[in-house]
């Protein structure tokens, strides 16, 4: 996890004309959303503190909100 997260923009997955060959180094899984899709907290690199959506089989890697906003929305949904 000490390796910096290498992405600054989204990485399209197979369902968006891209591929699933991307790195998630420097992230920590916060939760699984179903069907192999994960919420990942970036802990190293220039996007540290941001939550990204990791959908390797379809959508790819997509940037999301900062952790506070993600967590607040998650709490409100419970």
N, C-alpha and C positions, 0 to 999 in steps of 0.2 A: 504493500500500500504506500510505500515511500516514493514510488515512481510517480512523477507528475501526470495528472490527467491530460492526455494529448489533444483534446478537442476544444474548439472554440465555437464551432457551428454544428448544426445537425449532420448526421451521417445517414443517408437514406438506406433503408433495408430492402430486401428482395421485393416487397410489395410496392415499393416506390422507385423501382428501376435501379436500385443499388445492390449492395451485397451485405452479408453479415460478418465480414472480415474487419472488425474494428476492435480497438482495445478499450477495456474498462478499467485499466490500471489507475490507481489513485482514487477509487470509489469504494463505498461501503453500501451493501444492499440494505435498504430500509424496509422493503416489503415486496411480496410477490402479488401481482394483480390478477393472476390467472393466465393460463395458456403460455407460461414461460416469459411473461412480461414483468419487468422489475422496476421499482423506483430506486434510484441510486443517488446517494449523497456524494458529491465530489468533495474530497478532503485534501487534495493537493493540486497545485497548478493554478492557473489564472482564474478558473471558475470555482474555486473552493467556496463551499457554502451553498452551492446551487444544487437542486435536485433535478436529475435527468431521467427520462423515461427510456428504458432499454427493452426493445422489442425485436430481438434478433431474427425471429422467423417472419416478420412482416414489415413493420414500420421503421426499424432501425433505432438509432440513438437520437433523442430529441431533447433539447434544453428545456428546462422548466423554471419554476419560481425559486426564490431563495428558500432556505430551510424553514425559516420562521413562517413565511406565508404558506408553504406546503403543509407544515405541521398544524397551523391554525385551521386551514381548510379540512385537514384530516380529522381534527378534533370535532369540528362542527358537523361532520358527516356521521358521527357516532351517536 
